[in-house]
Amino acid sequence: MLKLCVFLALSFVACHGAPNKASGTFCGVTPNNMFKCLNNPRVLDLEAAAKCTSQVTECEKITCVFREQKWSKRGVIDKAKIRAHFEQYETEHPEWAQAVQHVKAFCLAPELRAQGVFLNCPAYDIMQCALASFIKHASPSVWSTEQNCDYPKAYAADCPVCPSDCYSAAIPIGSCNACYLQPRTV
């Protein structure tokens, strides 16, 4: 009798705990076609980035790019230079103004918390924050209207943008800052 009661209780919870929507947005690793759907905004100098491909970790790669772009010297980030770069980008690409304003307000703030699995890597944190800003604050005009961009657009609206390293098997689920208990469906 006890087993029957437990079974009925679990069945009731399972049936009534289901989401009202038939399908939600799966939040997890950023979709591979995200930047294609955003028409590939290029905020870094491709030559500088190419010089840094031999670096092992993402932290080392982004730190190298910052050095190549003269945004850091001896490990110290020059946020004024980065701000000037994004202001120039905004002038040249006004369709990205909302995203750039968010980058300047939040990603270049005095204290930016770690954005992924790397601790004490400010270059990585700034670029991950900028990446998330460009995804979350893209104006409707920059989105591709192709049908395969429907999911990336829904992902941008519904999900936190987390570094792909946060989904590595070696990283405990939910330990990457804004990646609250990912993956999930909203």
PyMOL commands that set and color helices and strands:
alter all, ss='L'
color gray80, all
select helices_A, chain A and resi 2-16+34-37+46-50+58-68+79-92+94-107+122-136+140-142+147-158+164-167
alter helices_A, ss='H'
color red, helices_A
select strands_A, chain A and resi 26-27+72-73+76-77+184-185
alter strands_A, ss='S'
color yellow, strands_A
deselect
rebuild
show_as cartoon
